[in-house]
Amino acid sequence: MISIQAATAAYEEWLGQHLTLLPQDVELKHQHMAESPFLFLRATFYRWMQLWPAHAGAAAKAPAVLAVGDLHVSNFGTWRDKEARLVWGINDFDEAYTLPYTLDLVRLATSAHMAVNEAHLSIAHKDACEAILAGYRDGLAAGGAPLVLAEQHTWLRHMMSGELRNPELFWAKMNALGEIDGGVPGSARKAVQYLLPGSNLTCHWTHRVAGLGSLGRQRFVALAMFDGAQIAREAKAMAPSACIWSGRRATKKSTASIHYQEILDSCVRATDPFVELRGGWIVRRLAPDCSRVELSSLPRQRDEGKLLHAMGFETANIHLSRRKNGVAILADLKKRPRAWLHKSATAMLNATMADFEAWRKG
């Protein structure tokens, strides 16, 4: 297998054929990749897809679903649905693709292992895997259910309360975003305009540096005043999943291989009406309670087993986008030994750690 340096260069060359990469942000991504194994994992889904066939063992063969792909414990957040209710769930589907259902579970468990090793979580490795798997089974058995933080899931709402933060701080951060180096593409302006509450709003356009897997792509934020307060919309450049690159499948520069909207429309979900794929851009509302939730922002006193159970349940919600999946997956799970998830996650952890050390040395 080629080195992590060679794989990164090859992937970025391929990605650059589908969208405009920002060299300064790509360099920042490379720096973050050397800071910790967890950040490295989040930034290198393309490498995960190279490692998966060789290191996942029996987990590599399983019924296929429309999967998240780049799933990890920090890929969860909150949003408001069309009834303005607060909802919690998976936050990003940039790498959505048809994959074995096991890939999402193993990647989520591997990220939990890393979070434990880096003291972001305090649960035992095996207990983390068991909680994820129990939640996943429960989600499949129930036929899925959105995690609406209203009269139910009050414990989760309380856990998220630290992240439903001070609006003044949120908007101060938005207003401090860097100026755009160059213009905003007309397609991005048009995509954002579609999700604004009015056609005559005056927008201040900024550049946002966020995420890790997508760091290096163009991200434009439009800030405007509406009915006496600020609003924000973001347009992020999209490309086909890294699964296509890893499999060396030829693809044209097109949205045909982007499954973001498909997975949003078909999974069990209380959907955010302000998230939509338009052309080559994923457009979303940014607000204090419509964003990713990092582990570091959660209260120190928390039931981590229950949180990981919820992450497993939400993963089932996504995999049930094709309703017949549940029966086939539950049947497959029954055939697997008890510790299969922990074993596969440990193998992928070791392979990723080797790449991380090689990246730092390189």
C-alpha positions in Angstrom: 0.0 0.0 0.0 1.2 3.5 -0.8 2.3 5.8 2.0 -0.1 8.2 3.7 1.8 11.1 2.1 1.4 9.7 -1.4 -2.3 8.8 -0.7 -3.0 12.4 0.5 -1.3 13.9 -2.5 -3.2 11.6 -4.9 -6.5 12.2 -3.3 -6.1 16.0 -3.2 -5.2 16.0 -6.9 -8.3 14.0 -7.7 -10.5 16.3 -5.5 -9.1 19.3 -7.2 -10.6 18.0 -10.4 -14.0 18.4 -8.9 -13.8 21.6 -7.0 -11.6 24.6 -6.2 -9.1 23.8 -3.3 -7.8 26.6 -1.2 -4.1 26.1 -0.7 -3.9 27.9 2.7 -6.8 25.8 4.1 -5.3 22.6 2.8 -2.0 23.4 4.5 -4.0 24.1 7.7 -5.6 20.7 7.3 -2.2 19.0 7.0 -1.1 20.7 10.2 -4.2 19.5 12.1 -3.6 16.0 10.9 -0.3 15.9 12.8 -1.9 17.2 16.1 -3.7 14.1 17.3 -4.9 10.7 16.1 -8.5 11.8 16.5 -8.1 14.8 14.3 -6.1 12.7 11.8 -9.0 10.2 11.6 -11.5 13.0 11.0 -9.4 14.5 8.2 -8.6 11.3 6.3 -11.7 9.4 5.3 -10.0 8.8 1.9 -7.3 6.8 3.7 -9.8 4.9 5.8 -11.3 3.6 2.5 -7.9 2.3 1.5 -7.2 0.6 4.9 -10.7 -0.8 5.3 -10.5 -3.9 3.0 -7.2 -5.0 4.5 -7.8 -4.4 8.2 -11.5 -4.7 8.9 -11.5 -8.5 8.7 -14.9 -10.2 8.6 -16.6 -6.8 9.2 -15.7 -5.8 5.6 -18.4 -8.1 4.3 -21.9 -7.2 5.2 -25.2 -6.1 3.7 -24.9 -2.8 1.9 -26.7 0.4 2.9 -26.6 4.1 2.0 -24.0 4.9 4.6 -22.6 8.1 6.2 -19.0 7.0 5.4 -17.2 9.6 7.4 -18.9 8.9 10.7 -17.3 9.7 14.1 -18.3 10.8 17.5 -18.0 14.5 16.6 -20.2 14.2 13.5 -23.3 14.9 15.5 -25.2 18.2 16.1 -28.5 19.9 16.6 -30.9 21.7 14.3 -34.5 22.9 14.2 -37.0 21.0 12.1 -40.0 22.5 10.2 -41.9 22.7 13.5 -39.0 24.6 15.1 -38.3 21.7 17.4 -34.8 21.0 18.5 -33.4 17.8 16.9 -30.1 15.9 17.5 -28.4 13.6 15.1 -25.7 13.1 12.5 -24.6 16.5 11.1 -22.7 15.8 7.9 -23.1 13.5 4.9 -20.3 14.7 2.6 -19.0 11.2 2.0 -22.4 9.3 1.8 -22.1 6.2 -0.3 -23.4 2.7 -0.6 -21.2 0.7 1.8 -21.4 -2.3 4.2 -23.4 -1.2 7.2 -20.5 -2.3 9.4 -18.2 0.4 8.1 -20.2 3.2 9.8 -20.3 1.2 13.1 -16.6 0.4 13.0 -15.6 3.9 12.2 -17.8 5.3 14.9 -16.3 2.8 17.4 -12.8 3.6 16.3 -13.4 7.3 16.8 -14.7 6.4 20.3 -11.5 4.5 21.0 -9.5 7.5 20.0 -11.6 9.8 22.1 -11.1 7.6 25.1 -7.3 7.5 24.5 -7.2 11.3 24.3 -9.4 11.8 27.4 -12.4 13.2 25.5 -14.4 10.2 26.8 -13.9 8.3 30.0 -15.7 5.1 29.2 -13.9 1.7 28.7 -13.2 0.7 25.0 -15.4 -2.4 25.1 -18.2 -0.6 26.9 -18.2 2.0 24.2 -18.5 -0.6 21.5 -21.3 -2.4 23.3 -23.2 0.9 23.9 -23.0 1.8 20.2 -24.1 -1.7 19.1 -26.9 -1.8 21.6 -28.2 1.5 20.4 -27.9 0.4 16.7 -29.9 -2.8 17.4 -32.5 -0.9 19.3 -32.9 1.6 16.4 -33.3 -1.2 13.8 -35.8 -3.1 16.0 -37.9 0.0 16.5 -37.9 0.9 12.8 -36.0 4.1 13.6 -37.2 7.3 15.3 -35.9 10.8 15.0 -34.3 12.1 18.2 -36.5 15.2 18.8 -35.4 16.9 22.0 -38.8 17.9 23.2 -41.0 15.9 25.6 -38.7 12.9 25.1 -34.9 12.6 25.4 -34.8 15.3 28.0 -31.4 13.9 29.2 -30.0 14.6 25.8 -31.5 18.1 25.6 -29.8 18.9 29.0 -26.5 17.4 27.7 -26.7 19.6 24.6 -27.7 22.7 26.6 -24.1 23.8 27.0 -23.8 23.9 23.3 -27.0 25.8 22.8 -24.9 28.7 23.7 -24.8 32.4 24.2 -26.1 33.9 20.9 -23.9 37.0 21.5 -20.8 34.8 21.4 -22.0 32.9 18.3 -22.7 36.0 16.3 -19.5 37.6 17.4 -17.7 34.6 16.0 -19.6 34.8 12.7 -18.9 38.6 12.4 -15.2 37.9 12.9 -14.9 35.6 9.9 -12.2 36.5 7.4 -12.9 38.4 4.3 -13.2 36.6 1.0 -10.0 36.5 -1.1 -11.7 36.9 -4.5 -15.3 36.9 -5.5 -18.2 34.5 -4.6 -19.2 32.2 -7.5 -22.5 33.0 -8.9 -23.7 29.5 -8.4 -23.0 29.8 -4.6 -24.8 33.1 -4.4 -27.8 31.6 -6.2 -27.8 28.6 -3.9 -27.8 30.7 -0.8 -30.4 33.1 -2.1 -32.8 30.2 -2.4 -32.7 29.6 1.4 -32.9 33.3 2.4 -36.2 34.5 3.8 -36.3 37.4 1.3 -34.9 38.4 -2.0 -34.0 42.0 -1.1 -31.7 41.3 1.9 -28.2 42.9 1.8 -25.6 40.1 2.5 -22.1 40.4 3.8 -20.1 37.6 2.4 -17.3 35.9 4.4 -15.0 32.9 4.2 -15.4 30.2 6.9 -12.7 27.8 8.0 -14.4 24.8 9.6 -14.5 21.0 9.7 -11.5 18.7 9.0 -12.6 16.2 6.3 -13.8 19.1 4.2 -11.2 21.6 5.2 -9.7 23.1 2.0 -12.9 23.4 0.2 -14.7 26.8 -0.5 -17.1 27.7 2.2 -19.0 31.0 1.8 -21.1 32.5 4.6 -23.7 35.1 3.9 -24.6 37.3 6.9 -27.7 39.5 6.8 -30.2 41.3 9.1 -33.7 40.0 9.1 -36.6 41.2 11.3 -34.2 42.9 13.7 -31.6 40.3 14.2 -28.8 38.5 12.2 -29.2 35.4 10.1 -26.5 33.3 8.4 -26.4 30.9 5.5 -23.4 28.8 4.3 -22.6 27.3 0.9 -20.0 24.5 1.0 -18.5 23.1 -2.2 -19.4 19.5 -2.7 -17.6 16.7 -4.5 -18.2 12.9 -5.0 -17.4 10.7 -2.1 -13.8 9.6 -1.5 -15.2 6.1 -1.9 -15.1 6.7 -5.6 -11.5 7.8 -5.5 -10.4 4.8 -3.4 -12.1 2.4 -5.8 -10.6 4.2 -8.7 -14.0 4.5 -10.4 -14.1 7.0 -13.2 -16.5 9.9 -12.7 -17.3 13.1 -14.4 -17.4 16.5 -12.6 -21.1 16.3 -11.7 -23.5 16.1 -8.7 -24.7 12.7 -10.0 -22.3 10.9 -7.6 -23.1 13.1 -4.6 -25.6 11.4 -2.3 -26.1 14.1 0.4 -29.6 15.0 -0.6 -30.6 11.4 -1.2 -29.6 10.3 2.3 -31.4 13.4 3.9 -34.6 12.7 1.9 -34.8 8.9 2.6 -33.5 8.3 6.2 -35.6 8.4 9.3 -35.3 12.0 10.2 -36.9 15.2 11.4 -35.3 17.2 8.6 -33.8 20.6 8.8 -35.7 22.6 6.1 -32.7 24.8 5.7 -30.3 22.2 4.5 -30.3 21.4 0.8 -28.0 20.4 -2.0 -28.2 22.9 -4.8 -26.0 22.4 -7.8 -22.5 21.7 -6.5 -23.1 23.4 -3.1 -24.6 22.1 0.2 -26.4 25.1 1.7 -27.4 25.3 5.3 -28.6 27.7 8.0 -26.0 28.6 10.7 -27.4 29.5 14.1 -26.4 29.0 17.8 -28.5 25.7 17.9 -27.9 24.6 14.3 -24.4 23.4 14.3 -22.0 20.5 15.1 -21.6 19.6 18.8 -18.0 18.8 19.8 -17.3 16.5 22.7 -15.3 19.2 24.4 -18.3 21.4 24.6 -20.5 18.9 26.5 -20.9 19.0 30.3 -18.3 17.1 32.3 -21.1 15.2 34.1 -22.7 13.1 31.5 -23.8 9.5 30.8 -21.4 8.6 28.1 -22.8 5.1 27.6 -26.2 6.6 27.0 -24.7 9.1 24.6 -23.0 6.4 22.6 -26.2 4.4 22.6 -28.0 7.4 21.1 -25.2 7.6 18.4 -25.8 4.0 17.5 -29.6 4.5 17.4 -29.1 7.5 15.1 -26.8 5.5 12.8 -29.7 3.0 12.5 -32.0 5.9 11.5 -29.7 6.6 8.6 -29.3 3.0 7.5 -33.0 2.6 7.4 -33.2 4.9 4.4 -34.0 1.7 2.5 -36.7 0.2 4.8 -36.0 -3.4 4.0 -32.4 -3.0 5.3 -33.5 -3.6 9.0 -34.3 -7.3 8.6 -31.2 -8.2 6.7 -28.9 -6.3 9.1 -30.5 -7.8 12.2 -30.0 -11.3 10.7 -26.4 -10.5 9.9 -25.8 -9.1 13.4 -27.0 -12.4 14.9 -24.3 -14.3 13.1 -21.5 -12.1 14.4 -19.5 -12.9 17.6 -20.1 -10.7 20.6 -16.9 -8.7 20.4 -16.7 -8.3 16.6 -17.1 -4.5 16.7 -14.4 -4.0 19.4 -12.1 -6.3 17.5 -12.6 -4.6 14.1 -12.4 -1.1 15.7 -9.1 -2.1 17.4 -7.6 -3.3 14.1 -8.6 -0.1 12.3 -7.3 1.9 15.2 -3.9 0.3 15.0 -3.7 0.8 11.2 -4.8 4.5 11.6 -2.3 5.0 14.4 0.5 3.7 12.1 -0.5 6.2 9.4 -0.7 9.0 12.0 2.9 8.3 13.2 4.1 8.1 9.6 2.4 11.4 8.8 4.0 13.2 11.7 7.4 11.8 10.8 6.9 12.7 7.1 
